[in-house]
Amino acid sequence: MKVLATALLALAVWTIVTWAFDAASLGLGVVVAAAVAWAFRRLEMEEARILLSPRRLFWALVYVPVLFFHIVRANLDVAYRVIHPKLPIRPGITRARTSLRTVAGRVLLANSITLTPGTMAVDLVGDLLYVHRIYVPEHDPDGATERELAPFEALIRRIFE
Amino acid sequence: MIDLGSPRDLAALALLALGVTFDLLGCLGLVRLPDVYNRLQAGTKCVTLGTFLLLLGVVVRFGFDAMGWKALLCIWFVAMTSPTAAHAIARGAHRSGVPLAPGSVLDRYREDGEARAASPIGAPARGGETP
């Protein structure tokens, strides 16, 4: 089942990249997809089960525009700091505890905050995220990071947990 | 290639122009910001959005044909790999002792790393719970 899912995904990518629909190309694609699926058969993909749940898939689709909005906001923020003649930065690494339980959820959270305003995930140790901030607030820096994580955590929890 | 009379091509052109602008700002950030960590911030944010917009411009210009689907696939790959690479570079730099720029106010990663190293069994000093 898992191997079949990997093979179908590999075949989809193959089809997009080659963009040829004759029997020879598709046949070769099936062979390559099968080889890829076999090579990765031992890869744990527990979280792939979200593809089978319409409710989780729906929240995954909601996540895309939300993330895109934050990416645009992040860009305007960094662009402002970079253009500003005085370069208003106050960098540092803060620590935030995440309440997410699944590995995929934590990784998605870390990657998402890297793309959002002024924060970049440096490392993930268990449930602790180390986040580099381009502007560390004077008061309660770790709490500020945790508050920024909260909306993402709420969405990711609906996708994975 | 580009027909200035067609709204579709104009939209594509606008996306390309915006994309190049954000890429340019990202490069400006690389030059102006003081250390590897801040520079990665510029690299992951402006350059990611810049590249997204360039690829979206390609999708608008060519539609959902061979080129358009490949551009969408590239957006997905960039979205996955760019933050992961930034994390790997930042973590690698920190572990090999690259200091934060002067004027940085806080380094919890270093504090906790030292606490972990100092604890007798090398276990995390606090937290570090795995699922």
Interface residues (C-beta under 8 A of the other chain):
Chain A: V13 I16 V17 W19 I71 V72 A74 N75 V78 A79 R81 V82 I83 L87 I89 R90 P91 G92 I93 T94 R95 R97 R101 T102 V103 R106 A110 N111 S112 T114 L115 G118 M120 A121 V122 D123 V125 G126 D127 L128 Y130 H132 I134 V136 P141 D142
Chain B: F22 L25 L28 G29 R32 L33 P34 D35 Y37 N38 L40 Q41 A42 T44 K45 C46 T48 L49 F52 D65 A66 W69 K70 L73 A79 M80 S82 P83 T84 A86 H87 A90 R91 H94 L100 A101 G103 S104 V105 L106 D107 R108 Y109 R110 D112 P124 G127 G128 E129 T130 P131
